[in-house]
Amino acid sequence: MTSPASPAPAPVVKGPGFPEFVALIAMMMALNALAIDAMLPALPAIGEALNVVSENSRQWIITAYLLGFGVAQLIYGPLADRYGRKPVLMIGLSLYVLFSVLAAFAASFELLIAARVGTGLGAAALRVLAVSIVRDRYSGRTMARVMSLSFLVFLGIPIIAPTLGQLILTVAPWPWIFGVLALAGGAFMLWAAIRLPETLHAEDRMPIQVGRIVSAFRQAVTNRQSIGYTLAMTCITGALFGFINSSQQIFYDVFEAPRLFTTVFAMVAGGIAVASLLNARLVEKLGSRLISHSALLGFITMAAIHSAVTLSGYETIWTFAVLQGLTMFCFGLIAGNFGSMAMEPMGHIAGTASSAQGFVSTTIGSTLGFLIGQQFNGSVAPMALGMMTMGLAALVFVLVAERGRLFKARNLQPVATVS
């Protein structure tokens, strides 16, 4: 009689344990956020050093990064599916470090802007691969837990990044802000090279087929729900970038309170973090539509009240902090939900659809935010009115996506599979 076969040994999980893995993913997200918000306190010093006559032109330091970041998202998804996650991540990090160094040594504003575009091109890999790597290793509730824990870091960075930038300026000249980005990127690159294994199995790699990619992209931008919520998210993103682009000038030129900039900015950014955590607790119970549609109406209302206050001449730094904080609180209840609803009908082409939606929302959103920032005229009014306009435009796109109905789900538009 043959004895029963011994059970197969459990597969050995290679790579870092759960806490270290979460820390790796969180750092990928943090590098992107740092490259945006740590710049803000340094904009006047950079403008003076590089002879930037127009204060509004300094906003290109933020927008150039975002444009590079948005465009490159279309590239990294297919490359990572074909060649694996780790090689593409190393390429992106190399670009991030290289162009951060070039920004630190830029002798002209034009060279600095070119370096910022290059930094954004590298950082796009971090955004695309963070989700892909987590999805490769975990699924279901564990994946949600990893993303939630990592996202806490991402939410915290905008709160502390301007303070970090200000601290650097107290001990070193402005190029060292870019130097710190390069050092952080290099340190993470070494950490990931040693501790992060390739997470995409060889049998799961897909060839790069232009026809398949084009077909998937076309579906992502023609499906009513996908494009409707993508464009709504684009408008809300434009409002956020309008605030970021304008914030330094508002505190320095309107309120003449540069020392309060990092404190009040942290308070306003904290509204997004609090709302995102609240949304995570309530979304399964109340649903994405009820929460995000209500928040969008709140966003429009807060922006309208803020516009009225500043136009009537009653704006102070504290009315700004409260009203902008409430507006950003509403933003925190909108962003994640709009993104998930845009992806609802795109499950069969999730990777390409995510890249396409990220490309649209980031590139167009950063352009809209830049246009809002360029209207700065020594008052808060252009920013507040711009945010209200973006909120109203987002509402139009939501109504298109939902066929004129708010708060309740509708039947999804059927989507053909990509052959």
Secondary structure as a PSIPRED ss2 file (coil, helix, strand):
# PSIPRED VFORMAT (PSIPRED V4.0)

   1 M C   1.000  0.000  0.000
   2 T C   1.000  0.000  0.000
   3 S C   1.000  0.000  0.000
   4 P C   1.000  0.000  0.000
   5 A C   1.000  0.000  0.000
   6 S C   1.000  0.000  0.000
   7 P C   1.000  0.000  0.000
   8 A C   1.000  0.000  0.000
   9 P C   1.000  0.000  0.000
  10 A C   1.000  0.000  0.000
  11 P C   1.000  0.000  0.000
  12 V C   1.000  0.000  0.000
  13 V C   1.000  0.000  0.000
  14 K C   1.000  0.000  0.000
  15 G C   1.000  0.000  0.000
  16 P C   1.000  0.000  0.000
  17 G C   1.000  0.000  0.000
  18 F H   0.000  1.000  0.000
  19 P H   0.000  1.000  0.000
  20 E H   0.000  1.000  0.000
  21 F H   0.000  1.000  0.000
  22 V H   0.000  1.000  0.000
  23 A H   0.000  1.000  0.000
  24 L H   0.000  1.000  0.000
  25 I H   0.000  1.000  0.000
  26 A H   0.000  1.000  0.000
  27 M H   0.000  1.000  0.000
  28 M H   0.000  1.000  0.000
  29 M H   0.000  1.000  0.000
  30 A H   0.000  1.000  0.000
  31 L H   0.000  1.000  0.000
  32 N H   0.000  1.000  0.000
  33 A H   0.000  1.000  0.000
  34 L H   0.000  1.000  0.000
  35 A H   0.000  1.000  0.000
  36 I H   0.000  1.000  0.000
  37 D H   0.000  1.000  0.000
  38 A C   1.000  0.000  0.000
  39 M C   1.000  0.000  0.000
  40 L H   0.000  1.000  0.000
  41 P H   0.000  1.000  0.000
  42 A H   0.000  1.000  0.000
  43 L H   0.000  1.000  0.000
  44 P H   0.000  1.000  0.000
  45 A H   0.000  1.000  0.000
  46 I H   0.000  1.000  0.000
  47 G H   0.000  1.000  0.000
  48 E H   0.000  1.000  0.000
  49 A H   0.000  1.000  0.000
  50 L C   1.000  0.000  0.000
  51 N C   1.000  0.000  0.000
  52 V C   1.000  0.000  0.000
  53 V C   1.000  0.000  0.000
  54 S C   1.000  0.000  0.000
  55 E H   0.000  1.000  0.000
  56 N H   0.000  1.000  0.000
  57 S H   0.000  1.000  0.000
  58 R H   0.000  1.000  0.000
  59 Q H   0.000  1.000  0.000
  60 W H   0.000  1.000  0.000
  61 I H   0.000  1.000  0.000
  62 I H   0.000  1.000  0.000
  63 T H   0.000  1.000  0.000
  64 A H   0.000  1.000  0.000
  65 Y H   0.000  1.000  0.000
  66 L H   0.000  1.000  0.000
  67 L H   0.000  1.000  0.000
  68 G H   0.000  1.000  0.000
  69 F H   0.000  1.000  0.000
  70 G H   0.000  1.000  0.000
  71 V H   0.000  1.000  0.000
  72 A H   0.000  1.000  0.000
  73 Q H   0.000  1.000  0.000
  74 L H   0.000  1.000  0.000
  75 I H   0.000  1.000  0.000
  76 Y H   0.000  1.000  0.000
  77 G H   0.000  1.000  0.000
  78 P H   0.000  1.000  0.000
  79 L H   0.000  1.000  0.000
  80 A H   0.000  1.000  0.000
  81 D H   0.000  1.000  0.000
  82 R H   0.000  1.000  0.000
  83 Y H   0.000  1.000  0.000
  84 G C   1.000  0.000  0.000
  85 R H   0.000  1.000  0.000
  86 K H   0.000  1.000  0.000
  87 P H   0.000  1.000  0.000
  88 V H   0.000  1.000  0.000
  89 L H   0.000  1.000  0.000
  90 M H   0.000  1.000  0.000
  91 I H   0.000  1.000  0.000
  92 G H   0.000  1.000  0.000
  93 L H   0.000  1.000  0.000
  94 S H   0.000  1.000  0.000
  95 L H   0.000  1.000  0.000
  96 Y H   0.000  1.000  0.000
  97 V H   0.000  1.000  0.000
  98 L H   0.000  1.000  0.000
  99 F H   0.000  1.000  0.000
 100 S H   0.000  1.000  0.000
 101 V H   0.000  1.000  0.000
 102 L H   0.000  1.000  0.000
 103 A H   0.000  1.000  0.000
 104 A H   0.000  1.000  0.000
 105 F C   1.000  0.000  0.000
 106 A C   1.000  0.000  0.000
 107 A C   1.000  0.000  0.000
 108 S C   1.000  0.000  0.000
 109 F H   0.000  1.000  0.000
 110 E H   0.000  1.000  0.000
 111 L H   0.000  1.000  0.000
 112 L H   0.000  1.000  0.000
 113 I H   0.000  1.000  0.000
 114 A H   0.000  1.000  0.000
 115 A H   0.000  1.000  0.000
 116 R H   0.000  1.000  0.000
 117 V H   0.000  1.000  0.000
 118 G H   0.000  1.000  0.000
 119 T H   0.000  1.000  0.000
 120 G H   0.000  1.000  0.000
 121 L H   0.000  1.000  0.000
 122 G H   0.000  1.000  0.000
 123 A H   0.000  1.000  0.000
 124 A H   0.000  1.000  0.000
 125 A H   0.000  1.000  0.000
 126 L H   0.000  1.000  0.000
 127 R H   0.000  1.000  0.000
 128 V H   0.000  1.000  0.000
 129 L H   0.000  1.000  0.000
 130 A H   0.000  1.000  0.000
 131 V H   0.000  1.000  0.000
 132 S H   0.000  1.000  0.000
 133 I H   0.000  1.000  0.000
 134 V H   0.000  1.000  0.000
 135 R H   0.000  1.000  0.000
 136 D H   0.000  1.000  0.000
 137 R H   0.000  1.000  0.000
 138 Y C   1.000  0.000  0.000
 139 S C   1.000  0.000  0.000
 140 G H   0.000  1.000  0.000
 141 R H   0.000  1.000  0.000
 142 T H   0.000  1.000  0.000
 143 M H   0.000  1.000  0.000
 144 A H   0.000  1.000  0.000
 145 R H   0.000  1.000  0.000
 146 V H   0.000  1.000  0.000
 147 M H   0.000  1.000  0.000
 148 S H   0.000  1.000  0.000
 149 L H   0.000  1.000  0.000
 150 S H   0.000  1.000  0.000
 151 F H   0.000  1.000  0.000
 152 L H   0.000  1.000  0.000
 153 V H   0.000  1.000  0.000
 154 F H   0.000  1.000  0.000
 155 L H   0.000  1.000  0.000
 156 G H   0.000  1.000  0.000
 157 I H   0.000  1.000  0.000
 158 P H   0.000  1.000  0.000
 159 I H   0.000  1.000  0.000
 160 I H   0.000  1.000  0.000
 161 A H   0.000  1.000  0.000
 162 P H   0.000  1.000  0.000
 163 T H   0.000  1.000  0.000
 164 L H   0.000  1.000  0.000
 165 G H   0.000  1.000  0.000
 166 Q H   0.000  1.000  0.000
 167 L H   0.000  1.000  0.000
 168 I H   0.000  1.000  0.000
 169 L H   0.000  1.000  0.000
 170 T H   0.000  1.000  0.000
 171 V H   0.000  1.000  0.000
 172 A C   1.000  0.000  0.000
 173 P C   1.000  0.000  0.000
 174 W C   1.000  0.000  0.000
 175 P H   0.000  1.000  0.000
 176 W H   0.000  1.000  0.000
 177 I H   0.000  1.000  0.000
 178 F H   0.000  1.000  0.000
 179 G H   0.000  1.000  0.000
 180 V H   0.000  1.000  0.000
 181 L H   0.000  1.000  0.000
 182 A H   0.000  1.000  0.000
 183 L H   0.000  1.000  0.000
 184 A H   0.000  1.000  0.000
 185 G H   0.000  1.000  0.000
 186 G H   0.000  1.000  0.000
 187 A H   0.000  1.000  0.000
 188 F H   0.000  1.000  0.000
 189 M H   0.000  1.000  0.000
 190 L H   0.000  1.000  0.000
 191 W H   0.000  1.000  0.000
 192 A H   0.000  1.000  0.000
 193 A H   0.000  1.000  0.000
 194 I H   0.000  1.000  0.000
 195 R H   0.000  1.000  0.000
 196 L C   1.000  0.000  0.000
 197 P C   1.000  0.000  0.000
 198 E C   1.000  0.000  0.000
 199 T C   1.000  0.000  0.000
 200 L C   1.000  0.000  0.000
 201 H C   1.000  0.000  0.000
 202 A H   0.000  1.000  0.000
 203 E H   0.000  1.000  0.000
 204 D H   0.000  1.000  0.000
 205 R C   1.000  0.000  0.000
 206 M C   1.000  0.000  0.000
 207 P C   1.000  0.000  0.000
 208 I C   1.000  0.000  0.000
 209 Q C   1.000  0.000  0.000
 210 V H   0.000  1.000  0.000
 211 G H   0.000  1.000  0.000
 212 R H   0.000  1.000  0.000
 213 I H   0.000  1.000  0.000
 214 V H   0.000  1.000  0.000
 215 S H   0.000  1.000  0.000
 216 A H   0.000  1.000  0.000
 217 F H   0.000  1.000  0.000
 218 R H   0.000  1.000  0.000
 219 Q H   0.000  1.000  0.000
 220 A H   0.000  1.000  0.000
 221 V H   0.000  1.000  0.000
 222 T H   0.000  1.000  0.000
 223 N C   1.000  0.000  0.000
 224 R H   0.000  1.000  0.000
 225 Q H   0.000  1.000  0.000
 226 S H   0.000  1.000  0.000
 227 I H   0.000  1.000  0.000
 228 G H   0.000  1.000  0.000
 229 Y H   0.000  1.000  0.000
 230 T H   0.000  1.000  0.000
 231 L H   0.000  1.000  0.000
 232 A H   0.000  1.000  0.000
 233 M H   0.000  1.000  0.000
 234 T H   0.000  1.000  0.000
 235 C H   0.000  1.000  0.000
 236 I H   0.000  1.000  0.000
 237 T H   0.000  1.000  0.000
 238 G H   0.000  1.000  0.000
 239 A H   0.000  1.000  0.000
 240 L H   0.000  1.000  0.000
 241 F H   0.000  1.000  0.000
 242 G H   0.000  1.000  0.000
 243 F H   0.000  1.000  0.000
 244 I H   0.000  1.000  0.000
 245 N H   0.000  1.000  0.000
 246 S H   0.000  1.000  0.000
 247 S H   0.000  1.000  0.000
 248 Q H   0.000  1.000  0.000
 249 Q H   0.000  1.000  0.000
 250 I H   0.000  1.000  0.000
 251 F H   0.000  1.000  0.000
 252 Y H   0.000  1.000  0.000
 253 D H   0.000  1.000  0.000
 254 V H   0.000  1.000  0.000
 255 F C   1.000  0.000  0.000
 256 E C   1.000  0.000  0.000
 257 A C   1.000  0.000  0.000
 258 P H   0.000  1.000  0.000
 259 R H   0.000  1.000  0.000
 260 L H   0.000  1.000  0.000
 261 F H   0.000  1.000  0.000
 262 T H   0.000  1.000  0.000
 263 T H   0.000  1.000  0.000
 264 V H   0.000  1.000  0.000
 265 F H   0.000  1.000  0.000
 266 A H   0.000  1.000  0.000
 267 M H   0.000  1.000  0.000
 268 V H   0.000  1.000  0.000
 269 A H   0.000  1.000  0.000
 270 G H   0.000  1.000  0.000
 271 G H   0.000  1.000  0.000
 272 I H   0.000  1.000  0.000
 273 A H   0.000  1.000  0.000
 274 V H   0.000  1.000  0.000
 275 A H   0.000  1.000  0.000
 276 S H   0.000  1.000  0.000
 277 L H   0.000  1.000  0.000
 278 L H   0.000  1.000  0.000
 279 N H   0.000  1.000  0.000
 280 A H   0.000  1.000  0.000
 281 R H   0.000  1.000  0.000
 282 L H   0.000  1.000  0.000
 283 V H   0.000  1.000  0.000
 284 E H   0.000  1.000  0.000
 285 K H   0.000  1.000  0.000
 286 L H   0.000  1.000  0.000
 287 G C   1.000  0.000  0.000
 288 S H   0.000  1.000  0.000
 289 R H   0.000  1.000  0.000
 290 L H   0.000  1.000  0.000
 291 I H   0.000  1.000  0.000
 292 S H   0.000  1.000  0.000
 293 H H   0.000  1.000  0.000
 294 S H   0.000  1.000  0.000
 295 A H   0.000  1.000  0.000
 296 L H   0.000  1.000  0.000
 297 L H   0.000  1.000  0.000
 298 G H   0.000  1.000  0.000
 299 F H   0.000  1.000  0.000
 300 I H   0.000  1.000  0.000
 301 T H   0.000  1.000  0.000
 302 M H   0.000  1.000  0.000
 303 A H   0.000  1.000  0.000
 304 A H   0.000  1.000  0.000
 305 I H   0.000  1.000  0.000
 306 H H   0.000  1.000  0.000
 307 S H   0.000  1.000  0.000
 308 A H   0.000  1.000  0.000
 309 V H   0.000  1.000  0.000
 310 T H   0.000  1.000  0.000
 311 L H   0.000  1.000  0.000
 312 S C   1.000  0.000  0.000
 313 G C   1.000  0.000  0.000
 314 Y C   1.000  0.000  0.000
 315 E C   1.000  0.000  0.000
 316 T C   1.000  0.000  0.000
 317 I H   0.000  1.000  0.000
 318 W H   0.000  1.000  0.000
 319 T H   0.000  1.000  0.000
 320 F H   0.000  1.000  0.000
 321 A H   0.000  1.000  0.000
 322 V H   0.000  1.000  0.000
 323 L H   0.000  1.000  0.000
 324 Q H   0.000  1.000  0.000
 325 G H   0.000  1.000  0.000
 326 L H   0.000  1.000  0.000
 327 T H   0.000  1.000  0.000
 328 M H   0.000  1.000  0.000
 329 F H   0.000  1.000  0.000
 330 C H   0.000  1.000  0.000
 331 F H   0.000  1.000  0.000
 332 G H   0.000  1.000  0.000
 333 L H   0.000  1.000  0.000
 334 I H   0.000  1.000  0.000
 335 A H   0.000  1.000  0.000
 336 G H   0.000  1.000  0.000
 337 N H   0.000  1.000  0.000
 338 F H   0.000  1.000  0.000
 339 G H   0.000  1.000  0.000
 340 S H   0.000  1.000  0.000
 341 M H   0.000  1.000  0.000
 342 A H   0.000  1.000  0.000
 343 M H   0.000  1.000  0.000
 344 E H   0.000  1.000  0.000
 345 P H   0.000  1.000  0.000
 346 M H   0.000  1.000  0.000
 347 G H   0.000  1.000  0.000
 348 H H   0.000  1.000  0.000
 349 I H   0.000  1.000  0.000
 350 A H   0.000  1.000  0.000
 351 G H   0.000  1.000  0.000
 352 T H   0.000  1.000  0.000
 353 A H   0.000  1.000  0.000
 354 S H   0.000  1.000  0.000
 355 S H   0.000  1.000  0.000
 356 A H   0.000  1.000  0.000
 357 Q H   0.000  1.000  0.000
 358 G H   0.000  1.000  0.000
 359 F H   0.000  1.000  0.000
 360 V H   0.000  1.000  0.000
 361 S H   0.000  1.000  0.000
 362 T H   0.000  1.000  0.000
 363 T H   0.000  1.000  0.000
 364 I H   0.000  1.000  0.000
 365 G H   0.000  1.000  0.000
 366 S H   0.000  1.000  0.000
 367 T H   0.000  1.000  0.000
 368 L H   0.000  1.000  0.000
 369 G H   0.000  1.000  0.000
 370 F H   0.000  1.000  0.000
 371 L H   0.000  1.000  0.000
 372 I H   0.000  1.000  0.000
 373 G H   0.000  1.000  0.000
 374 Q H   0.000  1.000  0.000
 375 Q C   1.000  0.000  0.000
 376 F C   1.000  0.000  0.000
 377 N C   1.000  0.000  0.000
 378 G C   1.000  0.000  0.000
 379 S C   1.000  0.000  0.000
 380 V C   1.000  0.000  0.000
 381 A H   0.000  1.000  0.000
 382 P H   0.000  1.000  0.000
 383 M H   0.000  1.000  0.000
 384 A H   0.000  1.000  0.000
 385 L H   0.000  1.000  0.000
 386 G H   0.000  1.000  0.000
 387 M H   0.000  1.000  0.000
 388 M H   0.000  1.000  0.000
 389 T H   0.000  1.000  0.000
 390 M H   0.000  1.000  0.000
 391 G H   0.000  1.000  0.000
 392 L H   0.000  1.000  0.000
 393 A H   0.000  1.000  0.000
 394 A H   0.000  1.000  0.000
 395 L H   0.000  1.000  0.000
 396 V H   0.000  1.000  0.000
 397 F H   0.000  1.000  0.000
 398 V H   0.000  1.000  0.000
 399 L H   0.000  1.000  0.000
 400 V H   0.000  1.000  0.000
 401 A H   0.000  1.000  0.000
 402 E C   1.000  0.000  0.000
 403 R C   1.000  0.000  0.000
 404 G C   1.000  0.000  0.000
 405 R C   1.000  0.000  0.000
 406 L C   1.000  0.000  0.000
 407 F C   1.000  0.000  0.000
 408 K C   1.000  0.000  0.000
 409 A C   1.000  0.000  0.000
 410 R C   1.000  0.000  0.000
 411 N C   1.000  0.000  0.000
 412 L C   1.000  0.000  0.000
 413 Q C   1.000  0.000  0.000
 414 P C   1.000  0.000  0.000
 415 V C   1.000  0.000  0.000
 416 A C   1.000  0.000  0.000
 417 T C   1.000  0.000  0.000
 418 V C   1.000  0.000  0.000
 419 S C   1.000  0.000  0.000
